[in-house]
Amino acid sequence: MSLQKMRRWVGSGLLGLAAIWTTTVDPLPAVAQATLTRKAKTKVMPPYPELAKQMNITGTVKLMVVVAPNGSLKDAKVVGGNPILVNAAMDALKKWKFEPANGESSGTVEFKFQGQN
């Protein structure tokens, strides 16, 4: 199969996947969508997915996170972003460690994926 045919085939399949994905995301309260202010002690940056490279997909993945008092990630939900990039962002975020605090913290974290030469 040629690369052009594969792109059309994958692209048409992803449009359907994107439609399903966007309809299953739970709406988040507006208050919880502020940028996370809790400082991360350890950050792992996501690798650029190979399929995204091949298809020249770039963009930002926005995740709503809840951080437990001990600094571990308690919960993360997708707020926006291309489904091909979301898994890489979620996998990286799960490895983050935050500073301890008296209570839970919530807010958004963004990962920007840009094309590589």
N, C-alpha and C positions, 0 to 999 in steps of 0.2 A: 504494500500500500504506500503511495507517495505521501510525503510529509503534508502536502496541501490537502489531500483527501482526508488524512488523519485529523488535521486541524478542523476541517469542516465537520467531520464525524464527532470528534470530541466536543467541539464547540456547540454543536446542536444538542448533544447530550447534557452538557453543562448548563445550557439555558433552562432545560427542564429541571435539573437539579437545583439551580439557583431559585427557581420559582417555588419549589417544594421547601427549600431551606428557608427562604424569607417568610413563608407563611407559618412555619413552626416556631419561630423565635418569639418568646414571650416578651410583651412590652415591659420596659423597666420604668420605675418611677423617675420623674424628672430630677428629683433631688439626688438620686444615686448616680447620675451621669456626669458628675464633676470629676475632674482629673484627680487621681489618687495622690494624696500628699504624703503618705507614709513612705519613709525612705527605705529603699531596697538595699540590703547589705550585699547581696549576690544577684547579679543579673546574667542571664544566659540569652544571647541573641539567637533568633531562629535562623536556620540555614534557608537559603533561597531554594524553594522546591524546583526540582529538575523540570517537571512539566510546565511550571510557570515560566522558566527560562525559555523552553522550547517554543512556547506560545506567546512570548513577550508580554506576559501579564505582570503588571505592576499595581501598586496601590497600598492602601492602609487598612490594617485590620484593627478594629476597635473592640476591646474586651472590657466587660464590667466585672470587677473583681471584688471579693470580700476576703480580707486578711484577718486571720485569727489573732488573738492577743499575743500568742507565742511567736508570731512572725511567719507562720506557714500560710500557704494559700488555702483558704477554706472552700471557695467557690469561684467559678469563672463562667461567664456567659458571653456569647458573641453578640455584639451590638451592631457590627457592620463589617463588611469586607468580602473579598472574593473567596468563595468556598475552597478554591485550590490553595490559597494562602493561609486559611484559618487553622488547619491542623498543625502547620509548622509553628505558628504563633502560640497556639495552646500548649504544645509540647514544650516549648521554651519557657513559657510562663510558669508551668508546673515546677520548674527547677529553681525559680526565684525564691530567695529568702529575704524577709523583711525584718526591720528592727522590732523588738518586742514593744508592746504598748499596754495600757490598762484595759482597753476594750477592742472590739472589732473596728476595722476601717474598711470603707468601701469607696469605690471610684472607678474611673476608666484608665486603661493603659492602652497605648497605641503602638503598633509595630508598622514601620514603613518599609515596603518592599520596592526596590528600584531595580531596573534592568542592569545587568552586568555586561561589560564588554568582553 
